[in-house]
Amino acid sequence: MPLDTAPSDIADYFSRVRAHSEALCEPLEVEDYGLQSMPDTSPAKWHLAHTTWFYEQLVLWPFAKGYKVYHPEFAAIFNSYYESLGTLFTRAERGVLSRPTVAEVYNYRAYVDGAMAALLADAMHPDRAEIISRTILGLNHEQQHQELLLTDIKHAFYKNPLKPAYKVAEPAAPTGTPGKEGWLAFTAGVQQIGFEGPGFAYDNETPRHKVYMDAYALADRLVTNGEYLEFIEAGGYRDPDLWLSDAWALLGQEGWHAPLYWQKTEDGWTAMTLCGMQPLDTAAPVCHVSFYEAAAYARWRGRRLPTEAEWEHAVATELGRGNLYSPDSLAPQPAAGGSRQFFGDVWEWTASPYTEYPGYHRQSGPFGEYNGKFMSSQMVLRGGSCLTPADHIRPTYRNFFYPHIRWQYSGIRLAEDRK
């Protein structure tokens, strides 16, 4: 996989990412660390330990001479899905792991961090290039878990009748209503997508390749809560003509009638946020919708979802970033200042199934398991969210989830065909 093997300061990079994971946990009480609210989520304590396990198993154990693992059982209980590395602890039961304690998990992190610091300081190590390559992969992996840690805490807090807040909300500034969306038009032709060049990218972003696209247009902003509310009030969740077959069956089974975390009260709609339950901001992008809901909404509007190739081609010349992770902004924000919201706010569902690019070759062993083995039955999302670290996203980044998933910060951008 294409990895940057010559970072300016790998030790500083390592320390910065590791410290951020722990900073994200500072608002938590010790009782919060073990919460697992459904099989798809993991306890905060597990995230902290699993990201540490990655360096121990894939960097220290192979390359640090004389390294002794912190605890022999950690190899199994903090393995996520790497079948090639041995036994896996049942994902749905991570919440039963009251031990190791939170304090011991932090000790584990300190132990591994000390060993990594010594290994990264060895400029003459014969395998230094591979050590740095794997470390950079591990750091990007940890940044993925930083976002997951917050989404998982939000879901756990939502399940609590007290609806606790991860962060105390600041007084909300009044927001205007975004105007009618405009359209960014693109002509038909052969374009190139996929990663190429220096720096880091996951293997599923490669190789760069040609793709033909008919003329199309993308909305110049994300669909808002207010616009999605119109879909709800128009009976969108009760009209089978709008829904895929699997989706319609799921609506009946789960009783979906609005995005995850929305609740209707006597005073209007509210939504769960990392600051607790808040009045619904109708100007902000709709969030926590599944692919099924995104596709149904697009059909209701007489539009469609973009393909991932269309999305990547559209953002190739976009400048700036957007509303990515900031401790002062943990929620999607209304479009403002000419922002097209391509990066940040919410991950954007595309119409593209998650599969390999032409010429992709899955590696053997654990690195082939990282992305390649999941190329089945999932859909691609693009652009990052308000919880994505700013140095973790790029135009070629491919996120992927099953079409029914809603607990991630996922939203909608519309597309249409043009002649």
C-alpha positions, 0 to 999 in steps of 0.5 A: 500500500502507498505509505509515506516512509519519510515523515518530517518527524515520525516521533512527534506525529506518533505522540500527537495522535496518541495524545489526542485519543486520550484527550478525547476521553477526558470528558468521560467518567470512569463508568463511561469507558466500558459502555457498549450499547449495541454489537456495532459499537465498542467501549471507549476502553476497548478503542484505547486498547485496540489501537495500542494492540495494533502497534504491539502486534504489527510493529513492536513484536516483529521488529523490537528486539527482546520486546515482551508483550504487556499481557499475553491475553491482550493479543486475543481480546483486543484483536478486532478482525485480523483472523491471520493474527489468531483468536478473536474475542466476540465483538458483541461482548466487548462490553463484558470486559470489566477487566482490564481496568481503565487504569490498566489500559492506560498503563498498557498504552504507556508501556507500548508508547515507551517501547515505540519511542525507543524503536522510532529513535533507532535511526539505524534499524535495518527495517526502519522503512518498514517500521515507519510505514507500519507506524503511519498505517497504525496512526491513520488507523487510530484516527479512524478509531478516534471518530468511532470512539465519539460516535459510539459514546454518543449512541451509548449516551442516547440509550441512557434515559438521562441523555447525558452530554459528552460536552456541555453545550455553548449557547447556540448562535442563531442560524439562517435558512440556507437558500435553495441549493444550486448545482455544479455541472460537469461535462461528460468525458473520461476522468481519472480517480484514485490516489497517486503521489506522495503521502499516505493513502489506504490500499483501497484508494488505489490504483489511480484509473480511468472512468467514463462519466456522463454529464452530471451535476451535484448540489452545491450543499448538503441536504438540511434537516429542514428539507428532510423534515419536509420528506417526513411530513409528506409521508416519505416513510409510508410510501413504498414506492420510494424505498428499496425492497430490503429497506421497506422490510427494514422500516417495518421491522425497526419502526423507522420514522425519522433519522436516528436520534430525532425525537418529536416533542410538544415543542417540536423536534429535538435531536441527540448530540454530543451536547445532549438533546438539543432543539433540531437545527433545521439549517444544519445538514441532516445526519444519522441517516442510512443509505436506504433513507438517503436513496429514498429521499433522493427519489422523493426529490426526483434526484439521485445519489452521486457515484463515488467517481462523480463525487471525487471528480467534483472535489478534485479542485476544491480548496479548503477543508470544512467543518472537520473535528474541532473541540468547539464544534462537534456537530454538523453546521449550516452551509455558510461563507460559500462553503460547499460542504464537501469536506466535514459535517457529514459523510456523504452516501454515494450510489457506489458499492464498495468494491475493488478498483480495476487493477487492485490486488489484495495483499496477503496477511493482516494488511490484506484484511484491513480493507480488502476483505470487506469488499462485499455488501457495503456502500461507499461514503465520501468527505469526512464528518465533523468528527474526522481529524483534519489531517486524516481526510483527502479527496480519494478517501473511501469510507464504507458501511452497510446500507442500514447503518445509521449511528455514523455521521452520515448524510446526503448530497443530491445528484442529477443527470445532465444532457 
